[in-house]
Amino acid sequence: MTAISIRQLQENTDEWVRNARIEGEIIVIDQGRPVAILKGYSASKKNRFENREILPEYAKVMNKPIGGTDATQIVSEARKDRDF
């Protein structure tokens, strides 16, 4: 992992941004302390949720309706009670 100063980043921003993709991460240092990380972008990264495994506890309740009365039933009853 490469570390550069803010001054180096200011002087050659375009070069360091391009290098971030090749080197992975570049740490930006200000007065001896890390303040930022330049990371290269890769469009080929996969969605981390694409191949996720669903926990058995969640699978049991996943397709169950969440309690209460159906909204269409409530609206129908409300319309019946109105006097027009």
Buried (B, 14 or more C-beta within 10 A) or exposed (E): EEEBEEEBBEEEEEEBBEBBEEBEEBEBBEEEEEEEEBEBEEEEEEEEEEEEEEEEEEEEEEEEEEEEEEEEEEEEEEEEEEEE
